[in-house]
Amino acid sequence: ARVLEIAKRLSLQAARGEVVEEEGCERHQEPLKVFCKDDEAFICAVCRESRAHRSHAVLPAREAVQEYKGQIEAHLQALKEDREKLLGFREAEMRRSW
């Protein structure tokens, strides 16, 4: 959900022609270059080395974005297919009731 929210915000800013600024760590003011899979959050390199995340599974931010983008697209495709089926059922019911 966090990844999706960030992607939406960046897409809206880019669509408006606004300068897209890279978000930074609130705690360390460092760029968010790593994604913690355990906490499902982007973190900076300093946070990565902290006790809170040291034992967690992490990915580079770009890889995480691509991974989650693929998952989101797959879910979106399934939802589109379900929607088409429902619209077909609705149309069939409307014809039957007439």
C-alpha positions in Angstrom: 0.0 0.0 0.0 2.9 2.4 0.8 4.6 1.6 -2.5 1.3 2.2 -4.3 0.7 5.5 -2.5 4.2 6.8 -3.4 3.8 5.7 -7.0 0.5 7.5 -7.3 1.9 10.7 -5.8 4.9 10.6 -8.1 2.7 9.9 -11.2 0.4 12.8 -10.3 3.3 15.1 -9.8 4.9 14.1 -13.1 1.6 14.4 -15.0 1.2 18.0 -13.7 4.7 18.8 -14.8 5.9 19.3 -11.3 9.5 18.6 -10.3 9.5 15.2 -8.7 11.6 15.3 -5.6 13.1 12.2 -4.1 11.8 11.6 -0.6 14.3 11.2 2.2 14.5 9.6 5.6 12.8 11.7 8.2 15.2 10.6 10.8 18.6 10.8 8.9 17.7 13.1 5.9 19.3 10.4 3.7 17.8 9.2 0.4 15.5 6.1 0.7 17.6 3.6 -1.4 16.5 0.3 0.2 13.1 -1.4 0.8 12.7 -3.5 3.9 10.5 -6.4 3.0 9.8 -7.3 6.7 8.4 -3.8 7.5 7.2 -3.1 3.9 8.9 0.4 4.0 11.6 2.3 2.2 14.6 3.0 4.4 17.9 4.8 4.1 21.3 3.2 4.3 21.8 4.4 7.9 18.5 2.8 8.9 19.5 -0.4 7.1 22.5 -0.8 9.4 20.5 -0.1 12.6 19.4 -2.8 14.9 15.8 -2.4 13.8 16.5 -3.6 10.2 19.8 -5.4 10.4 18.3 -8.9 10.3 15.5 -8.0 7.9 15.3 -9.0 4.2 15.9 -5.9 2.0 16.0 -5.1 -1.7 17.3 -2.1 -3.6 14.5 0.4 -4.0 14.3 0.1 -7.8 14.0 -3.7 -7.6 11.3 -3.5 -5.0 9.3 -1.0 -7.1 9.5 -3.4 -10.2 8.5 -6.4 -8.1 5.5 -4.7 -6.5 4.6 -3.0 -9.9 4.4 -6.5 -11.4 2.2 -7.7 -8.5 -0.1 -4.6 -8.8 -0.5 -5.1 -12.6 -1.4 -8.8 -12.1 -4.0 -7.9 -9.5 -5.3 -5.1 -11.7 -5.7 -7.5 -14.7 -7.6 -10.0 -12.5 -9.9 -7.2 -11.3 -10.5 -6.1 -14.9 -11.4 -9.6 -15.9 -13.8 -10.0 -12.9 -15.4 -6.6 -13.8 -16.0 -7.8 -17.4 -17.6 -11.0 -16.2 -19.9 -9.0 -13.8 -20.9 -6.6 -16.5 -21.7 -9.6 -18.8 -23.9 -11.1 -16.0 -25.6 -7.8 -15.5 -26.4 -7.4 -19.1 -27.7 -10.9 -19.4 -30.0 -10.3 -16.3 -31.3 -7.0 -17.8 -32.1 -8.8 -21.1 -33.9 -11.6 -19.2 -36.0 -9.2 -17.2 -37.2 -7.3 -20.3 
